[in-house]
Amino acid sequence: MLKTPYLLFLGDAPDQLAAKVAQGIKDWRPEFALGQLRLEGCKADLGLPEMTIAQAKAAGAQTLVVGAANRGGVILQNWVTTLTEAAHAGMDIASGLHNHLSDIPELVKAAKGAGTNLFDVRVPQHDYPIADGRKRTGKRCLAVGTDCSVGKMYTALAMEKAMLARGMKSSFRATGQTGILITGSGVPLDAVVADFMAGAVEWLTPDNDADHWDLLEGQGSLFHPSFSGVTMALIHGGQPDALVLCHEPTRTHMRGLPHYSLPSLEALRDLALETARIVNPQVRVTGISVNTAALSAEEAKTCLAEVEARMGLPTVDPFRDGADRLVDALADR
């Protein structure tokens, strides 16, 4: 278990979205977020107190969490000095990036000398089975997106919060580094060997009570040439009964790929349903989640109304306005 509270390390994140790991922790576990540490040139800001390693340690920080998620998910060489300083100061370090803390010799040496721990969250902890596609008891909802980083995790977390407040049986199932850091468990799906990804999702969402909902954290996008594989594994391993479409309306192209335009919500609906029906012919799209963080309140209201009228499905920004209408739409599933 990670020790709390955290010092959230943003590195030299080039924009706010590149600090999405830290942002997710701050938004969903604010009691863990003691402060932030940014390097020169960082363009992300969580609005938390700026702290040095020494200041954070004096304030009670127990773990430095690498909160930046760059393209490719790597610990950059110019971060290592700061991470090593934290280890020397007696802080544990946690990272969910693809290259591992445990593979950085100077950091391993510093942690060993100080008696601190290095946690590589993106390392599978189990031997996952190959998926068999058999129907499981219980119900499952999966968020799928027009692009990466459009609010799929936030949607599932907001739905779980609303369902638990109603006394409904539900579990958020983390499939990425941020979700695992928020909840303390899950499957780092994009680090699982490809043949076992769908099986890992089956393992994560086992047989359950008939009225229990697993809310699967979505990953990637079926339309993203770089990251569609993990989305397919979630769909086929999850066998969702319900799909929630997720969208960010100000995007002009796919994340990191300016030569690829975003699909329409209609295209996402049709392709996601066709793909999901392979493992669950009864699957339905039940709602739409729109990330309106870049819009004013009035612009958001107009956008949500337009999408709902066009798509004929309940449409909300679940972080801004709550997920109750998305939960209501699951009632007849």
Phi, psi and omega in degrees: 000139178285139178279139178243160003280173184253148159261122184267117183267117182262354180057224177245046182309129185284343178203174184296323183293332179290349176253031188294332178295309178297320180298319180297318178296316181296321183286324188254341175224061184300333180292343178272342191267093184282319182190179180233152176231122183238142175271167179302134179092356180293131181249011174256149181209120180271354183077014178269163177302135176283129183224143166278173177301314182297317180295319180294317179297317179296329181278353176108007179298133181257331184221132169270122179254125175289109189257005178262146180226089181278171178296125184096343175061060184235147172282119184279151183298325182284359174271339193298324180301316180293317180296320179294321177300319179296318178297315178300328182282354178096017178261139169291159179230135179233137179216145176246019182276169189286320173275150197257146173303322184290354178258007180255102190307313183294330179285319177299316179298316180295317180294318180296317181295326182267353182072030180256170187248146173248125182245113174264099186292331186270038176242118179304138184255001184222161169268104186277149180279167168281137182298145176244353175072012180285145181293135179247154177285164186089178183234155184220139178235133181235133173271128177237147189236157172289344182201176171287156171053049178248000177117021182294316178294315180300322180297312181295319179294319180293322177293319177299315180302314180293321182290318179295325178296335178270358183081016179278152177278118181204153179218127171284128181249106184285137180232008181217173187300317183292315178300320179293319179294330179284316188258340180089002179205168179140192180236123175283080198300321184284000174256000178275140177305137191308318183296342185250002183296310181297322177296325177296323178290321175300318178299321183288335184235069186284181174310142181210180178301150184301330182258017179265135178251125165270126179254102187277128174291121179284159178220147174058209178200141176302337184264357183268115184302334182277327194229024182286335184298319181291328177294316179299319179296321178295320181293311185283324177285327182280336184045055187297142170274333181223142174242136172247123180278134182240141188209148173240113194283350183263359180292140176255348178198171178297144181304118179081357184229080183297345179270004177237124177276162179283146174285163173283162174297326177297318179294320177297314178305310186292316182289319180296319178295315180300319181290318183288331181293344176299322183253343179211093182300342183267004183299147177223151167275123187251344181187174181229133177249122180245125177277104185257022184303330182272002182250153172289169180301318181290319178297320179297316180300316180295316181298313181297319179295320181294316180295318181296318179295322182286320187264341180069030181225149177302129187231123183216164162259102189292335178281324182279321190239359182092158187254016186302320182289329175291323177291318178305322184290345177275351190303325184262013180272000000 
